[in-house]
Amino acid sequence: MDRITRRTALKGITLGAGAVALSPFLKHLEAAETQQLPKRFVFVVKSSGLQGEYLNPEGLKHGGDTLVDEPLAGRKLSDSMKSLEPFKDKLTIIQGLSGRMTQAGHSAFYGALGGYKAPAHTPPLFATIDGHLSEKFPSVFNHIGFKMGEGSQGITFPSISAKAKGQQLPFQQNPMGAFENLFGSILVGGDLKKKYTRTGNVLDAMSADIKKLQKHLPAEEQAKLGQYLNGFEALRDRRVKLVSMQKVLKENAPELDDKYTSRFKTHHLEAHFDMASAALISGLTNVVTVHADGLDSVYSGIGVGNNVHAIGHGAGYATLSSQDCRDAIRGFHIELIAGMAAKLSKVPEGDGTMLDNTIIVYTSDNAAKHHSFGFDWPMFVLGNLGGKLKSKGRYLAYPRYGNKGHHHTICNWFTTLCHLADIPQDLFGQPDMALGKAEMQSGPLSELLA
């Protein structure tokens, strides 16, 4: 069946469920036909720092006085990155960016994805890059956040992502709760579909009541109530869209298995990655952030029984040294990223696959160390967004902080992402005034633009 016939058939199915919103999946098909392919962004953020030396391929290192720019072809990836070998031609390792404008200590919080100082337990000053992109590339869920944690709550606010000043983004922690939120309309023979429809009716009534109340309030209070109204209406519209996407969701939802109820939180993280991949493939979202762990997280499922905080302070576990534990955790994360890439690479899109139109970033909320001061912020990027990111397997290490050639920060990386997304801006976050004037730190990383 050709693309036009398939799209027409799907239109008939979804429009029968309600024409409030055309399925995002159909929009993907339409985009593929016009070559305006969707752009997707995934951010995987770990705690306790990302040790840059363990990302370096054989024969290359960072921290020097000059730019290192080398192809990855023919080089052996580090042990923790060996699962990315099948995707080496889509991999970019970036070293040497700094983030001294962020909060020092155990975490940079919003600063890790926002490039600004953000103390603990304070509202975000600006949008973070994932929140910014999610508003520019909306879908049923503009942004989906997952977090592996030790708590029992379903929704948590880890102070990592924000869509605007004072507007932090929630993360889903309980796998079963997350599955119901994202794919619940296909569960238990349609019972939740009926529930979603009933909820929509209730939300309609609540919205009407709020509008009546607004007329009798002062302007300032009307504005505050308007935010509640927007939230109710967004939830109502989302429920209607989910009901209209039954066929697509059933085809792409992950299988509910023991991972979702396991006592091991590492299995929960695996479930989060499964749901993240399915949400991207089905068109539920274009932007996902996985806050892979917190300082209290324990990786018992992979044989690491101490928490991340203790490991960061040098504690090992059983016969494992602290470094062994860090290596195991990093390798586990990268295996999950490779699994996501494999799933996206199997879905045709345009002249390639979904992976060709996706960027996956692996970084830390705390630069390179457990107690960080932001001198070096290692990361790697998988995917090149249809060739917009100049890489077919590349290692890029900027001069170290303190060298006269160092003026590249994580904020330059965020502006680079904006340029790759065709929403260019030359400032994102705050400058590091120790590096000189703001204009010297503006603009994208030109080496990465095709």
N, C-alpha and C positions, 0 to 999 in steps of 0.2 A: 504494500500500500504506500503510495507516495505521500510526501509531507502534507500537501494541500488536502488530500482526501482524509488523512488521519486527523488533521486539525478540524476539518468540517464536521467529522463524526463526533469528535470530542465536544465541539461547540454545542451540538444538539443535546448531548447528555447534560452538560453543566448548565446550560440556559434553562433546561427543564426544571432544575432545582432552584432557580431564581436568578434573575438578571441583575442583581445588585452589584455584583462584581464578577468579571470574567476571571476564570481560574488563572493564577500566575503561571501555571504550567502551559496553558494555551498561549500566554504572552511570550513564553520562551520559544514556542514553536513558531509564532509569528515573527519574532526577532530573528530566529535562525534563517527564515526565508528572505528577510531583507538584509541579512548580514549585520544587523544591529544587535549583536549578541549581548546577553546580559553579563554584567560584571559582578563577581562575587569575592568576598573578602572574609578570611578566617584568621582570627588571632588566638594563638595558644600561648598563655602566659603562666609561667611557673613562679613559685616563690623561692626565696633563699639564694637568689643569684643564678646566673647561667655562666659557668666557667668556660671562657672563650677558648682556652687552649685545647679543650676536648672536642671542639668543633673543627679544628684545623686538620686538613687532609695531610697526608704524608708529604714531608718536604717543604711545607709552607708554615709560616708563623707571622704573628702580628706584633704590634708594639714597637715598630721601628720608626725611623725618621723620614721615610719616603713612602709614597703610595705603592702598595703591592696589588697588582691586577693580573691574575693568572687564570687560565682555563682549568676546569676540573678534569677534563678528558685526560685519560691516561694516569690519573693519580688515584691512590687508594684513599677512600674516605676513612675517617676515624672509626674506632670500634663502635662507639655509641651511635654513629650515623650510618652504619652499614646497611640498615634496612631501607635506606633511600637510594641505594645503588641503582635500582631500576629507573629512578627518576633523576639521575645525575645531570641529564641534559636540561632539566627544568629547575635546577637547584642553584641558588645564589647564597653564598656565605658572606656576611658583612661583619667586619671587625673594625674597631677603632672609633666608632661614633661615641660621643660623650653625652652626658645628661646631667651636668652639674647644676642646672637650674631647678632640679627636682629635690624632693625631700630626702635627706640622708637617714640612714638607720636600717631598720628591718624591712621597710617597704617604701617605695615612692608613691604608692597608692595611685590616685588619678594621674599623677605625673608620668607614670610609666607609659601610658598611651596618650597623654596630653601634653607632655613637655612643659610642665609648670610645677611650682611648689605646692604641695597638697598635704598638709598635716593630717594625722588620723582624726577621724570623727568630725570632719568639717565638710560642708557642702562643696561640691566641685565649683571651681571658678569659671571653667569653660567646658566646652565639649571635648571629649577625647576623640581620637581619630576613628575608632570603631563606631562611636555614637554619631559622629559627623557624617560618615559614609552611609550609615543606616538611614539617616534622614534624606540623603540624596538619592538613595536607591531603595525606595520603600517597597514593601510586599505585605503579605498578610500579617506577618510579624516583622516589623522593620529591623529589629535586632533580637537575637536569641542568645542568652547567656547561660552557660553551664558552669557549675563549680563542684569539685570534689571536696567534701568537708567531713568533719567528724560530728557535726551537729545533726539534729533530727528534723530541723525545719525544712519546709519545702522550698520556700523562696528566701533568698538572702541578698544582702547588699554589701558586697565586699569592697566597695569604694575603689573600683577599678575603672568602670565605664560610666560615661555621662553623655547625654544627648545635647545638653546646653547648661548654662550656668544654673546651679542649684537643682538640676534634674538628673539624679543618678539613675542608672539602669539596673533592673533586678536580674538576679541569676537564679536558675533553678538547680536545686541541690539534690532533691529526692528523685531518683529515676522514674518511679512509678507515677509520681505527681507530674513530672515533666512529660511523660508519655501521654497522660490523659490530657494535659493542656494542649499538646501539639497534635496528637493523633486520636484523641479520645472519641471523636465523632464516629469512628469506625468500629469501636469496641462493642461487645455484648449485643450483637445482632441489631444494632440500631437504637438501643435504649438511650445511649448518650446523644444520639442525633435528635431524639425527641426532647431530651433535656436541654440541648442547645437551643432548640426552637422555642421552648418555654422560657428559657432565660432571656432570649431576645425580646419576647413580649413584655417581660418584667422590666427590662432595660428601657424599652420604649416608654413605658409608663413613668419610670423614674426620670427620664429625660424631659418629658412633658411637665412633670412637677417642678423640676429645677428651673425650666424656662419661665413658669408662672411666678416662682419665688423671686427670680432675678429682677422682675419688673418693679418690685417693691423695696429694693435695696439701694443704698448709695453706690456710686460708680465704682469705688474701690472694692466693695464687697461683691459687686456684680462680676468684676474681673476675676476674683478668687473663685467664685462659684462657677464661672465659665470654664476654669481648668477642670473642675469636677465633671462638668457637662461633656467636655471634650473626651475625658477618660471613659465615661459611660458610653458615649456614641461610638468611640473607637472599639470598645469591647463588643458592642452590639454588632457593628459591621464585621468585625473579625469572626464572630460566631456564624454569621450568615455566610461568609466566604468559606469557612471550614465545611459547613454543611454542603456547599455547592461543589466541593472538591472530593467527594467520596471516592470516586473511581481512582483518581490520581493518588490519593492517600493510601488506599488499599493496596495499590500496586507497589508503592515505594516505602511504606512504613516498615521499620525494623521488626524483627521477630521478638515477641516478648518471651524472654527465657530467664534462666536462673540469675543472670547478671543483675536484673532489676530488683531482686529481693535478697541478694547475697549479703552476708554480714561483712564481706570484704569491700572496703571502699574503692579499691582498685578496680573491682568489677563494675562498680558504679561509673567510674571514669570511662571504662570501655563502653558502657551503655550510652553515656553522654556523647561519645564520638559516633556511635552508631546513629543516634538520633540527629546529631548535627549533620551527618552525611545525608540522611534521608530527608531532612528539612531543606537542604540545598537542592537535592535532586528533584523533590516534588514541587519546589517553587514556594515553599512556605516563607523563606527568607533569602536575602542576599548577603547578610552579614551575621557572622557567628563569632562569639568570643568564648573561649573555654579557659576559665581560671583553673588551671589544672590542680592546684592544691593550695593549702595554707600552711602556716607554721605548725599547726596542730595535726596536720595530716599524717597518717601512718600507712605505709605501703606493705601491709602484711601479706597481701595477695601475691606479691612478687618476692617474698622472703625477707623484707626489711621491716622489722618490728619496732623500731624506734621512730619518734616523730621527727618531722623535717627540722624543727627548731633545734632539737638536741643534736641532730646530725650536722647542722650548720655550725654548731659550737664544738665539733670534733668528736662527737660520740659515734661509736660504731654499733653493731648489733651481732651478737653471737660471734662467729668467726669473721664477720665482715668489718673492715675498717670504715671510718667515716667516708673516705673517698670511694670505697667499693659501693657504699650505699648511694652516694650521689651519682655514681656511674650507672647503677641499676635503675634509678629513678629517671634519669635523663634518657637512657636507652629505651625505657618503657614508653615515655612520652613520644619519642621519635617513631617508635614502632606503630603507635596509634595514629600518628600523622601519616605515616606511609600507608596504613590501612585505609584512611580516608582518601588519600590520593589515588589508591588503586580503584576504589569504588567510583570516584568521579571520572577516572580514565576509561571506564567501561561504558559510559553514557555518551552516545553520539550527540554532537552539537555542531551545527554549521559544517565546516570542512574538517573538524577535528572532534574533540571531546569536551566535556564540561571542565575537565582539569585545565584545558588550554585557556579557559576564560575565568580562571580562579587564581587568587593569590592566597597562600597559607603562610603566615608569619609565626615563627617560634621565637619567643623572647622571654624576658623575666620582668617581674615587677620591681626588681631590685638590682638592675645592672648585672655586674659580674660576680658579686660577692654576697655572702650572707649579711654582713654589715657593710653597706655600700656607700660610697661617696660620688658615684656617677662618673668616674674618670673613663670608664670603658663599658660600653653597652653592647655585648655580642648578640647576634641574632642570625637566623637564616630564613630564606624566603623560598618557598616552593611554588612554581608556576610563574608565568610571565605576562599574563593578561593579554593573550593573543599577540604576543610579540612586542607589546608596548614597553615592557621592562627589558632592557638590553642584556639578555643573558641566555646562553645555551649551555649552562654549566659554568659557573664563574666564582672565583674567590677574590674578594675585594677588601683590603685592609688599609684604612686611612692612617696617616701618621699619628703617633701617640699624643695624648694630651700633654701640653707643656712644650711641644715642638712648635716652631714658628709656622709650620705648615698645617697645624691642626686648627680647623675652624668649622668642622663638620659635626653636627649634633643630631640627636634623635629627632629634633624638630625639622631638620632638613629631610630626614627620612619621611616624616609625616607629610611634608609638602610634596615630596616625590610621589607618595601614594595619591595625593590629590591630583597631581598632573597625570598620573597613570589612569585615573578614573575620569579624566576629561572634565574635571572641575578645578582648574588650576588656581592656586593661590601661593604666594611666596612667603607668607608668615603663618606659622601654626605653633601655638604655645608661646613661651617666653624665651628671650635670648639669655645666654650666659654672658653677663657683662664683663666677666674676667677675660673673655676672648675678644673683646673689642666692641665696636658699635654694632647695633642690631642689623644694619644693612649689610654688614660683612658676613652675617650668618643667615641671610635670607635666601630663599630660592631652593629648588630641588637639588638632589645629587645628580649633577649632569652626566656623570659616568654611567648612570643607570637608565637614562632615557634613550629610547631607540631613535 
